[in-house]
Amino acid sequence: MKNSLRTYKAAISGALLLSSSAIIPQAIASNGLFALGYGAKQVGIAGSGVAFPQDALIASINPAGVVFVGEQNNINLQYFSPSRGYSVEGPIGAFPPFPGATVHSDSENFFIPSMALSRSISSKASIGIAIYGNGGMNTDYASHDTPFGAGTFGADHTGVDYAQIFTNLNYSRKFADGKASWGIAAILNYSYLRMEGLNSFASFSADPSNLSDNGYDHAFGLGLRIGVLAEVTPGLRLAASYQTKIKNTFDDYAGLFTHGGEFDIPAHAQIGLAADIGPGVLTADIQQIQYSQSDAIGNTSRSLLTGGQLGDKVGFGWDDMTIYKVGYTWSQQDDLTWRIGASYGQQPIPSDEVTFSIVASGTIEQHYTAGFSKTLDNGNLLDVAFMYAPEKCVSGGHLFNPADSVELCMDQFSIDVGLSF
């Protein structure tokens, strides 16, 4: 019965993966596992704008904003290039990774589409759909790049291919004489994951046969995002939104993730303001990502040293993350709009949790962005944004060789190009 259910699940997953690969082939993130923003307009102001609806992709951070963007169609393609690496210093221990030169991940180039549309159903209400992705753990460390060719954790290739795809079905409605709105979105989630190179941890696993190198597994989840937006005084808007935790379970990796394969997508919230200042709009947001809600992400890996098991209660040990975002949007002339932005959030990996996070390093703290929109001759809008995240490193003790120090480093660059019509 179990095998037949897995076969049925694999058939459905394969069909969905094939169709969704045309939408989001890879999903990468900047703030731990979460994207900085969705679409060139959001990225141009560093992911701020929960109180500043610019297009139908506002549904990804606040569905209450959709009712203010009218009827739109938005498509976006991002080129994303994260550079990641790790190094180990100290005496040669009994367990890899071993001391030596920096080892770089081979996964550095990704193309990430997103899209959205909105439709008015009355003077006070709108509906919409948005498709976008999160992720951030795509890594590939080859053994020939490691000291002695021993591999990161004793395997030829070590890393993860992981993506989360979201379909956001939203409804929004104005109230208070059109000066405020509320919105709600049903989130349909599909995630896929492949882990490689962790079989050396078999003795630490509650289910060694479902620990690593089992190909792609697939998970489906449901969530809810709610939001509000209001003009509290002329020229000043406030907004807030919240998305629930989404449950994901990967049966083929029941020996790796907590509670027999659970790898839940954490809940997160965002609040912010949009203020008319000078020739443009200033946006300032605070985003909170609750990594500790997901045991696979938040539980400590150090319990391995005291009898804890992978597949039971051992996780990556990440902390919750609070991100501060600010942006400014202004029009120089009727057909040209400019954007700049910056964000900061303390990276979520504690210094004593770096060893496991080699396969899922998310150390970025600062982002700097700029972009513009240009009205074309046919009336459509061309949107462009650039993002640079300077290198950030975090170091700490080797989990299994306490005399060694492990350092993780990452920097990022992206270009978004979108079309609004």
C-alpha positions as CSV (number, residue, x, y, z in Angstrom):
1,M,0.0,0.0,0.0
2,K,2.8,2.4,0.9
3,N,4.6,1.7,-2.4
4,S,1.4,2.3,-4.4
5,L,0.9,5.6,-2.6
6,R,4.4,6.7,-3.4
7,T,4.0,5.7,-7.0
8,Y,0.8,7.7,-7.2
9,K,2.5,10.7,-5.5
10,A,5.5,10.5,-7.8
11,A,3.2,10.5,-10.9
12,I,1.4,13.6,-9.8
13,S,4.6,15.3,-8.7
14,G,6.3,14.5,-12.0
15,A,3.5,16.1,-14.0
16,L,3.4,19.2,-11.8
17,L,7.2,19.5,-11.9
18,L,7.2,19.3,-15.7
19,S,4.5,22.0,-16.0
20,S,5.9,24.2,-13.3
21,S,9.5,24.0,-14.6
22,A,8.4,26.4,-17.4
23,I,7.4,28.8,-14.7
24,I,10.1,28.7,-12.0
25,P,13.0,26.3,-12.9
26,Q,15.0,27.3,-9.8
27,A,14.1,29.3,-6.8
28,I,16.8,31.2,-4.9
29,A,16.7,33.4,-1.9
30,S,18.6,36.2,-0.2
31,N,17.4,36.5,3.4
32,G,18.1,32.9,4.5
33,L,15.5,30.9,2.5
34,F,13.4,33.9,1.4
35,A,13.7,36.2,-1.6
36,L,14.5,39.9,-1.2
37,G,11.5,40.7,-3.3
38,Y,9.4,39.5,-6.3
39,G,9.6,41.4,-9.6
40,A,11.7,44.3,-10.7
41,K,9.6,46.9,-9.0
42,Q,9.9,45.3,-5.5
43,V,13.6,44.4,-6.0
44,G,14.4,48.0,-7.1
45,I,13.4,49.2,-3.6
46,A,15.0,46.3,-1.8
47,G,11.8,44.3,-1.2
48,S,10.1,47.2,0.7
49,G,6.7,48.4,-0.4
50,V,4.1,46.4,1.7
51,A,2.3,49.8,1.8
52,F,3.1,50.8,-1.8
53,P,1.3,48.7,-4.4
54,Q,3.1,49.0,-7.8
55,D,1.8,46.0,-9.7
56,A,-0.1,42.7,-9.3
57,L,3.0,41.1,-7.7
58,I,2.2,43.1,-4.6
59,A,0.1,40.0,-3.7
60,S,3.3,38.2,-2.9
61,I,3.9,40.5,0.1
62,N,0.4,42.1,0.7
63,P,-2.8,41.0,-1.0
64,A,-4.6,44.1,0.3
65,G,-2.7,46.1,-2.3
66,V,-4.0,44.4,-5.4
67,V,-7.3,46.4,-5.4
68,F,-5.2,49.6,-5.9
69,V,-3.3,48.5,-9.0
70,G,-6.2,48.1,-11.4
71,E,-6.1,45.5,-14.1
72,Q,-2.5,44.4,-14.8
73,N,-0.5,41.6,-16.3
74,N,3.1,41.3,-15.1
75,I,5.9,39.0,-16.1
76,N,9.4,39.1,-14.8
77,L,12.7,37.2,-15.3
78,Q,15.6,37.4,-12.8
79,Y,19.2,36.4,-13.5
80,F,20.5,35.5,-10.0
81,S,24.2,34.7,-9.3
82,P,25.1,33.7,-5.7
83,S,28.8,32.9,-5.0
84,R,29.2,30.5,-2.0
85,G,32.1,28.8,-0.5
86,Y,33.5,27.3,2.8
87,S,36.9,26.8,4.3
88,V,38.3,24.9,7.3
89,E,41.3,25.9,9.4
90,G,43.1,23.9,12.0
91,P,44.6,20.5,12.5
92,I,43.4,17.6,10.4
93,G,40.5,15.9,12.3
94,A,38.8,12.6,12.1
95,F,35.7,13.7,10.1
96,P,35.5,15.9,7.0
97,P,35.4,18.6,5.9
98,F,39.2,18.9,6.3
99,P,41.4,22.0,6.5
100,G,42.5,23.5,3.2
101,A,41.8,26.1,0.6
102,T,38.3,27.5,0.1
103,V,35.8,25.2,-1.6
104,H,33.3,26.9,-3.9
105,S,29.8,25.7,-4.9
106,D,29.5,25.0,-8.6
107,S,25.8,26.3,-8.6
108,E,26.2,30.0,-9.4
109,N,23.8,30.9,-12.3
110,F,20.0,30.8,-12.2
111,F,17.1,32.3,-14.1
112,I,13.9,32.8,-12.1
113,P,10.6,33.8,-13.6
114,S,7.6,35.2,-11.8
115,M,4.2,36.5,-13.0
116,A,1.0,38.0,-11.8
117,L,-2.3,39.4,-13.0
118,S,-5.1,41.4,-11.4
119,R,-8.7,42.0,-12.4
120,S,-11.4,44.4,-11.0
121,I,-14.7,42.7,-10.2
122,S,-16.3,45.9,-8.9
123,S,-15.3,49.5,-8.0
124,K,-14.3,48.2,-4.6
125,A,-13.0,44.7,-5.1
126,S,-10.3,42.8,-7.2
127,I,-9.1,39.3,-7.7
128,G,-5.7,38.2,-8.8
129,I,-3.2,35.4,-9.2
130,A,0.6,35.5,-8.7
131,I,3.2,32.8,-9.2
132,Y,6.6,33.1,-7.6
133,G,9.3,31.2,-5.7
134,N,11.5,30.9,-2.7
135,G,14.4,28.6,-1.9
136,G,18.1,29.4,-1.4
137,M,19.9,26.1,-0.6
138,N,21.0,25.1,-4.1
139,T,24.7,24.1,-3.6
140,D,27.0,21.6,-5.2
141,Y,30.5,20.9,-3.7
142,A,32.6,18.5,-5.8
143,S,35.1,16.3,-4.1
144,H,37.9,17.2,-6.6
145,D,37.8,20.7,-5.1
146,T,38.2,19.6,-1.5
147,P,41.4,18.8,0.4
148,F,42.8,15.3,-0.5
149,G,39.7,14.8,-2.7
150,A,37.9,13.6,0.4
151,G,34.7,15.5,-0.3
152,T,32.8,17.9,1.9
153,F,31.3,15.1,3.9
154,G,33.1,12.1,2.3
155,A,31.1,12.0,-1.0
156,D,31.9,12.8,-4.6
157,H,29.2,15.5,-4.7
158,T,27.6,17.2,-1.7
159,G,24.8,19.7,-1.9
160,V,21.1,20.3,-2.3
161,D,18.7,21.2,-5.1
162,Y,15.6,22.7,-3.4
163,A,12.8,25.0,-4.6
164,Q,9.5,26.3,-3.3
165,I,6.9,27.4,-5.8
166,F,3.8,29.4,-4.8
167,T,0.5,30.0,-6.5
168,N,-1.2,32.9,-4.8
169,L,-5.0,33.2,-5.4
170,N,-6.1,36.5,-3.9
171,Y,-9.1,38.7,-3.2
172,S,-8.9,42.3,-2.0
173,R,-11.5,44.9,-1.1
174,K,-11.6,48.6,-0.3
175,F,-13.4,50.2,2.7
176,A,-13.4,53.5,4.6
177,D,-14.4,55.4,1.5
178,G,-11.7,53.8,-0.5
179,K,-8.9,54.9,1.7
180,A,-8.2,51.5,3.1
181,S,-8.3,47.9,2.0
182,W,-8.0,44.3,3.2
183,G,-6.9,41.3,1.3
184,I,-6.6,37.5,1.6
185,A,-4.7,35.0,-0.5
186,A,-4.9,31.2,-0.6
187,I,-1.3,29.9,-1.1
188,L,-0.9,26.7,-3.0
189,N,2.6,25.4,-2.6
190,Y,4.7,22.8,-4.4
191,S,8.3,22.1,-3.3
192,Y,10.9,19.7,-4.6
193,L,14.2,18.6,-3.0
194,R,17.2,16.5,-3.7
195,M,20.0,15.9,-1.2
196,E,23.4,14.4,-2.0
197,G,26.5,13.5,-0.2
198,L,25.3,13.0,3.4
199,N,25.5,9.2,3.7
200,S,28.5,9.5,6.0
201,F,25.9,10.6,8.6
202,A,24.1,7.2,8.4
203,S,25.1,6.2,12.0
204,F,23.4,9.5,13.2
205,S,20.1,8.9,11.4
206,A,16.9,7.3,12.6
207,D,16.3,6.1,9.0
208,P,19.6,5.7,7.1
209,S,17.9,4.4,3.9
210,N,16.1,7.7,3.6
211,L,18.9,10.0,4.5
212,S,20.6,11.1,1.2
213,D,21.0,10.4,-2.5
214,N,17.4,9.4,-3.1
215,G,16.8,11.6,-6.1
216,Y,14.0,14.2,-6.1
217,D,11.2,14.1,-3.7
218,H,8.1,16.4,-3.8
219,A,5.9,18.0,-1.3
220,F,2.6,19.9,-1.4
221,G,1.3,22.5,1.1
222,L,-1.4,25.0,1.8
223,G,-1.1,28.4,3.5
224,L,-2.9,31.7,3.9
225,R,-1.7,35.3,3.6
226,I,-3.7,38.2,5.0
227,G,-3.0,41.9,4.8
228,V,-4.4,45.4,5.4
229,L,-3.4,48.8,4.0
230,A,-4.7,52.2,4.9
231,E,-4.0,55.9,4.2
232,V,-3.9,57.3,7.8
233,T,-3.3,60.9,6.7
234,P,-2.9,62.4,3.2
235,G,0.5,61.3,1.8
236,L,1.1,58.5,4.4
237,R,0.0,54.9,4.1
238,L,0.6,52.1,6.6
239,A,0.3,48.3,5.9
240,A,0.8,44.9,7.5
241,S,0.6,41.3,6.2
242,Y,1.2,37.8,7.6
243,Q,1.6,34.4,6.0
244,T,1.1,31.2,7.9
245,K,3.5,28.3,8.2
246,I,3.2,25.8,5.3
247,K,3.7,22.2,6.1
248,N,6.0,20.2,3.8
249,T,7.0,16.5,4.2
250,F,9.6,14.7,2.2
251,D,9.2,11.0,2.7
252,D,12.3,10.1,0.8
253,Y,14.4,12.1,3.3
254,A,12.6,10.9,6.4
255,G,16.0,10.1,7.8
256,L,17.4,13.6,7.4
257,F,14.6,16.1,8.4
258,T,12.8,16.3,11.7
259,H,9.8,14.2,12.6
260,G,10.3,11.8,9.7
261,G,10.9,14.2,6.8
262,E,9.1,17.5,7.8
263,F,10.7,20.6,6.3
264,D,8.1,23.3,6.9
265,I,8.1,26.7,5.3
266,P,8.2,29.2,8.2
267,A,5.6,31.8,8.8
268,H,6.6,35.4,8.2
269,A,5.2,38.9,8.6
270,Q,5.9,42.3,7.1
271,I,4.9,45.8,8.2
272,G,5.7,49.1,6.6
273,L,4.9,52.6,5.5
274,A,4.8,54.6,2.3
275,A,5.2,58.4,2.6
276,D,5.0,61.0,-0.2
277,I,8.3,62.9,0.3
278,G,9.6,65.4,-2.3
279,P,9.1,64.2,-5.9
280,G,8.6,60.6,-4.9
281,V,7.6,57.9,-2.3
282,L,9.7,56.7,0.6
283,T,9.0,53.1,1.7
284,A,10.3,51.6,4.9
285,D,9.4,48.0,6.0
286,I,10.3,45.5,8.7
287,Q,10.1,41.8,7.8
288,Q,10.2,39.0,10.4
289,I,10.9,35.4,9.3
290,Q,10.2,32.8,12.0
291,Y,12.8,30.1,11.2
292,S,12.4,28.7,14.7
293,Q,8.8,27.6,13.8
294,S,10.2,25.0,11.5
295,D,12.0,22.3,13.5
296,A,14.1,21.2,10.6
297,I,15.5,24.7,10.2
298,G,15.4,25.9,13.8
299,N,16.4,22.9,15.9
300,T,20.0,22.7,16.9
301,S,22.4,20.3,15.1
302,R,24.6,20.1,18.2
303,S,22.2,17.5,19.7
304,L,24.0,15.0,17.4
305,L,26.8,15.1,20.0
306,T,24.5,14.1,22.8
307,G,22.5,11.2,21.1
308,G,20.2,13.2,18.9
309,Q,19.3,11.7,15.5
310,L,18.7,13.0,12.1
311,G,15.2,12.4,11.1
312,D,14.0,12.9,14.6
313,K,14.8,16.3,16.3
314,V,18.1,17.5,14.7
315,G,17.9,20.6,12.5
316,F,20.1,23.3,11.1
317,G,20.0,25.5,14.2
318,W,19.0,28.8,12.4
319,D,17.7,31.8,14.4
320,D,14.7,33.9,13.4
321,M,15.6,36.8,11.1
322,T,14.4,40.4,11.2
323,I,15.1,42.5,8.0
324,Y,14.9,46.2,7.7
325,K,14.1,47.6,4.2
326,V,14.0,51.1,2.8
327,G,13.5,52.4,-0.7
328,Y,12.7,55.5,-2.7
329,T,10.7,55.8,-5.9
330,W,10.5,58.9,-8.0
331,S,9.6,60.0,-11.6
332,Q,12.1,62.2,-13.5
333,Q,9.7,62.6,-16.4
334,D,6.3,61.2,-17.5
335,D,7.7,58.0,-19.0
336,L,10.5,57.2,-16.6
337,T,10.5,56.2,-13.0
338,W,13.6,55.5,-10.8
339,R,14.1,53.3,-7.8
340,I,16.8,52.8,-5.2
341,G,16.9,50.7,-2.0
342,A,18.8,49.0,0.7
343,S,18.1,46.3,3.3
344,Y,19.8,44.8,6.4
345,G,19.1,41.7,8.4
346,Q,21.4,39.8,10.7
347,Q,22.1,36.5,9.0
348,P,20.4,33.5,10.8
349,I,23.3,31.0,11.2
350,P,24.8,31.0,14.7
351,S,28.6,30.5,14.9
352,D,28.2,27.0,16.5
353,E,25.9,25.8,13.7
354,V,28.1,26.4,10.7
355,T,29.0,22.8,9.9
356,F,25.6,21.6,8.7
357,S,24.9,24.9,7.1
358,I,27.7,24.3,4.5
359,V,25.0,22.7,2.3
360,A,22.5,25.5,3.0
361,S,24.5,28.6,3.6
362,G,22.4,31.8,3.8
363,T,24.9,34.3,5.3
364,I,23.9,37.5,3.4
365,E,23.0,40.6,5.5
366,Q,23.1,43.6,3.3
367,H,21.5,44.3,-0.1
368,Y,21.8,47.4,-2.3
369,T,19.4,47.9,-5.2
370,A,18.5,50.3,-8.0
371,G,16.1,50.2,-10.9
372,F,13.8,52.0,-13.3
373,S,10.6,51.7,-15.3
374,K,10.3,53.0,-18.8
375,T,7.0,53.5,-20.7
376,L,7.3,52.0,-24.2
377,D,5.8,53.4,-27.3
378,N,3.0,50.8,-27.2
379,G,2.1,51.9,-23.6
380,N,3.6,48.8,-21.9
381,L,6.0,49.3,-19.1
382,L,9.6,47.9,-19.1
383,D,10.8,47.3,-15.5
384,V,14.5,46.7,-14.7
385,A,16.3,46.2,-11.3
386,F,19.8,45.5,-10.1
387,M,20.8,44.0,-6.8
388,Y,24.2,43.6,-5.2
389,A,24.8,41.9,-1.8
390,P,28.4,42.2,-0.6
391,E,30.2,39.3,0.8
392,K,29.3,38.2,4.3
393,C,31.1,35.4,6.2
394,V,30.3,33.6,9.4
395,S,32.7,31.3,11.2
396,G,32.6,28.9,14.1
397,G,33.8,25.6,15.5
398,H,33.7,22.4,13.4
399,L,30.8,20.2,14.9
400,F,32.9,17.0,15.0
401,N,36.5,18.4,15.2
402,P,36.3,21.1,17.9
403,A,39.9,22.2,17.2
404,D,39.0,23.3,13.7
405,S,37.1,26.4,12.5
406,V,34.7,26.4,9.6
407,E,34.0,29.6,7.7
408,L,31.0,30.2,5.3
409,C,31.0,33.1,2.8
410,M,28.5,34.4,0.2
411,D,28.0,37.3,-2.1
412,Q,25.2,37.9,-4.6
413,F,24.3,39.8,-7.8
414,S,21.0,39.8,-9.7
415,I,19.3,41.6,-12.7
416,D,15.5,41.6,-13.0
417,V,13.7,42.5,-16.3
418,G,9.9,42.7,-16.3
419,L,7.1,43.8,-18.5
420,S,3.8,45.3,-17.3
421,F,0.8,45.6,-19.6
